[in-house]
Amino acid sequence: MSDRIPPGWGNDNNSFVPPSGDSRVLAYGGFWIRTAAALLDSFILSVTSLLSGIFTLPTVHIEHWQGDTPSYQVAYRSTDFIGQGFSWPMPQFEVHDYGQYLLLFQLLYFIVLEASPLRGTLGKRVLGLRVSDMEGQRISLLRSLIRTLVKTFISFPMLMIGVLMVAFTPRKQGLHDMVAGTLVLRSERVARLDGQS
């Protein structure tokens, strides 16, 4: 497949001329296909979170409570008939909070995959999308970090305005794309006038 980029930008002035073997070029990834990729990524991350939750079940241990009436029953004295000095087994549940680790994993998922040779998350790759710089090249880890942080902490939380910008900007860029200087491109087959595609 050709890595030719859309006409009118970048270093390739003949970007819309299809190569002899493959007539596909890269076009901007629009709002709906990027939304579908985001939903796929959400599903993948949800399954991963569920699996990690299965392997990190709460710790349960039994402690024997000894002494008089528990403090929460002192006001009512509902267990005074039991007497003093008894031992009562009390199960204790210790739920581990892995929320911060899951957030870190999600951030790394986007940062590493979009800067990797895959040039996109699994959801993007399934739908033929790739993240690139303004010249159509693979982005650096730093650029991917900036893009992901702006997307996570600004574009989505602020009424998703930074994400909705994808539908209205000429190059289909969200706020995070503009700040990081990135594009999301997709493969598109060019129709030829001789009836072949």
VEXDREN-2710 file (C-alpha; in Angstrom, 1 decimal):
% VEXDREN-2710
k/r/px/py/pz
1/MET/0.0/0.0/0.0
2/SER/1.2/3.5/-0.8
3/ASP/2.0/6.0/2.0
4/ARG/1.0/8.9/-0.2
5/ILE/-0.7/11.7/1.7
6/PRO/-3.6/14.0/0.7
7/PRO/-3.0/16.6/-1.9
8/GLY/-2.1/20.2/-1.0
9/TRP/0.2/19.6/1.9
10/GLY/3.5/17.8/2.8
11/ASN/6.5/17.2/0.6
12/ASP/4.8/15.0/-2.0
13/ASN/3.4/17.2/-4.8
14/ASN/2.1/14.2/-6.8
15/SER/0.3/12.7/-3.8
16/PHE/-3.0/12.0/-5.7
17/VAL/-1.4/10.0/-8.5
18/PRO/-2.1/6.4/-7.8
19/PRO/0.9/4.0/-7.9
20/SER/0.9/1.3/-10.6
21/GLY/0.1/-1.6/-8.3
22/ASP/-2.2/0.0/-5.7
23/SER/-4.5/2.9/-6.1
24/ARG/-4.9/3.8/-2.5
25/VAL/-3.8/7.1/-0.9
26/LEU/-4.1/8.4/2.6
27/ALA/-7.0/10.7/3.5
28/TYR/-8.0/12.5/6.7
29/GLY/-9.8/10.3/9.2
30/GLY/-13.2/11.9/9.8
31/PHE/-15.3/12.2/12.9
32/TRP/-17.4/9.1/12.7
33/ILE/-14.6/6.6/11.8
34/ARG/-12.5/8.0/14.7
35/THR/-15.5/7.7/17.0
36/ALA/-15.9/4.0/16.0
37/ALA/-12.1/3.5/16.7
38/ALA/-12.5/5.2/20.1
39/LEU/-15.4/2.8/20.9
40/LEU/-13.3/-0.2/19.9
41/ASP/-10.5/1.1/22.1
42/SER/-12.9/1.6/25.0
43/PHE/-14.1/-2.0/24.6
44/ILE/-10.5/-3.3/24.5
45/LEU/-9.6/-1.3/27.6
46/SER/-12.8/-2.4/29.4
47/VAL/-12.0/-6.1/28.8
48/THR/-8.5/-5.5/30.0
49/SER/-9.7/-3.8/33.2
50/LEU/-12.2/-6.6/33.8
51/LEU/-9.5/-9.2/33.4
52/SER/-7.1/-7.3/35.7
53/GLY/-10.0/-7.1/38.3
54/ILE/-10.5/-10.8/38.2
55/PHE/-6.8/-11.4/39.1
56/THR/-6.9/-8.8/41.8
57/LEU/-9.9/-9.9/43.9
58/PRO/-10.5/-8.5/47.3
59/THR/-8.5/-10.0/50.2
60/VAL/-10.7/-11.7/52.8
61/HIS/-9.5/-12.6/56.2
62/ILE/-11.3/-13.4/59.5
63/GLU/-10.5/-11.5/62.6
64/HIS/-11.9/-12.5/66.0
65/TRP/-13.5/-9.6/67.8
66/GLN/-13.3/-9.8/71.6
67/GLY/-14.7/-7.6/74.3
68/ASP/-17.9/-5.9/75.1
69/THR/-20.7/-4.6/72.9
70/PRO/-19.4/-3.2/69.6
71/SER/-19.4/0.6/69.6
72/TYR/-22.1/0.8/66.9
73/GLN/-24.4/-1.1/69.3
74/VAL/-23.6/0.9/72.5
75/ALA/-26.5/3.3/72.0
76/TYR/-29.1/0.5/71.7
77/ARG/-27.5/-2.1/74.0
78/SER/-29.1/-4.8/71.8
79/THR/-26.4/-7.4/72.5
80/ASP/-25.9/-7.0/76.2
81/PHE/-27.4/-10.4/76.8
82/ILE/-24.4/-12.0/75.2
83/GLY/-22.2/-11.1/78.1
84/GLN/-18.6/-10.1/78.5
85/GLY/-15.5/-11.8/77.1
86/PHE/-17.0/-13.5/74.1
87/SER/-15.2/-14.0/70.8
88/TRP/-17.0/-13.2/67.6
89/PRO/-15.5/-14.0/64.1
90/MET/-15.7/-10.9/61.9
91/PRO/-14.8/-11.2/58.2
92/GLN/-12.7/-8.3/57.0
93/PHE/-12.7/-7.4/53.3
94/GLU/-9.8/-5.4/51.9
95/VAL/-10.5/-4.1/48.4
96/HIS/-7.4/-2.9/46.6
97/ASP/-7.7/0.3/44.7
98/TYR/-6.0/0.0/41.3
99/GLY/-7.8/3.0/39.7
100/GLN/-4.6/5.0/39.4
101/TYR/-2.8/2.0/37.8
102/LEU/-5.7/1.6/35.3
103/LEU/-5.5/5.2/34.3
104/LEU/-1.7/4.9/33.9
105/PHE/-2.2/1.8/31.7
106/GLN/-4.8/3.6/29.5
107/LEU/-2.5/6.5/29.0
108/LEU/0.4/4.2/28.1
109/TYR/-1.8/2.3/25.7
110/PHE/-2.4/5.4/23.7
111/ILE/1.1/7.0/24.1
112/VAL/3.1/3.9/23.2
113/LEU/0.9/2.5/20.4
114/GLU/0.5/5.8/18.6
115/ALA/4.3/6.4/18.6
116/SER/5.0/2.7/17.7
117/PRO/5.5/1.3/14.2
118/LEU/1.7/0.5/14.3
119/ARG/1.2/4.3/14.3
120/GLY/-2.2/3.9/16.1
121/THR/-4.1/2.1/18.8
122/LEU/-5.7/-1.3/18.1
123/GLY/-9.0/0.3/17.4
124/LYS/-7.5/2.7/14.9
125/ARG/-5.5/-0.1/13.1
126/VAL/-8.6/-2.3/12.8
127/LEU/-10.4/0.6/10.9
128/GLY/-7.3/1.5/8.8
129/LEU/-6.4/4.7/10.7
130/ARG/-2.9/5.9/11.6
131/VAL/-1.6/8.9/13.5
132/SER/1.1/11.0/11.8
133/ASP/2.8/14.3/12.0
134/MET/2.0/17.1/9.6
135/GLU/4.2/15.5/7.0
136/GLY/2.6/12.1/7.2
137/GLN/5.4/10.6/9.1
138/ARG/5.4/8.5/12.3
139/ILE/5.2/10.7/15.5
140/SER/7.7/10.8/18.3
141/LEU/7.0/9.5/21.8
142/LEU/7.0/13.1/23.1
143/ARG/4.5/14.2/20.5
144/SER/2.3/11.2/21.4
145/LEU/2.6/12.1/25.1
146/ILE/1.5/15.7/24.4
147/ARG/-1.4/14.5/22.2
148/THR/-2.7/12.0/24.7
149/LEU/-2.4/14.3/27.7
150/VAL/-4.3/17.1/26.0
151/LYS/-6.9/14.6/24.7
152/THR/-7.4/13.0/28.1
153/PHE/-7.4/16.1/30.3
154/ILE/-8.7/18.9/28.0
155/SER/-10.4/17.7/24.9
156/PHE/-12.7/15.2/26.6
157/PRO/-13.5/16.8/29.9
158/MET/-14.3/20.3/28.5
159/LEU/-17.7/19.2/27.1
160/MET/-15.9/17.2/24.4
161/ILE/-15.4/20.4/22.4
162/GLY/-11.9/19.5/21.5
163/VAL/-13.1/16.2/20.2
164/LEU/-16.1/17.6/18.3
165/MET/-13.7/19.9/16.4
166/VAL/-12.7/16.9/14.3
167/ALA/-16.1/17.2/12.5
168/PHE/-15.6/20.9/11.6
169/THR/-11.9/21.5/10.9
170/PRO/-10.5/21.2/7.3
171/ARG/-7.9/18.6/8.2
172/LYS/-10.2/16.7/10.7
173/GLN/-8.1/17.7/13.6
174/GLY/-9.2/17.8/17.2
175/LEU/-7.8/20.2/19.7
176/HIS/-5.3/17.6/20.8
177/ASP/-4.2/17.1/17.2
178/MET/-3.7/20.9/16.7
179/VAL/-1.7/21.2/19.9
180/ALA/0.5/18.2/19.2
181/GLY/0.8/18.9/15.4
182/THR/-0.7/15.6/14.4
183/LEU/-3.1/14.2/11.8
184/VAL/-5.2/11.0/11.8
185/LEU/-5.1/9.5/8.3
186/ARG/-6.9/6.6/6.7
187/SER/-6.4/4.5/3.6
188/GLU/-8.8/5.4/0.8
189/ARG/-9.1/3.8/-2.6
190/VAL/-9.1/6.3/-5.5
191/ALA/-11.7/5.7/-8.2
192/ARG/-10.1/5.7/-11.7
193/LEU/-11.9/7.1/-14.7
194/ASP/-11.3/4.0/-16.8
195/GLY/-13.8/2.1/-14.5
196/GLN/-11.1/0.3/-12.5
197/SER/-10.7/0.8/-8.8
END
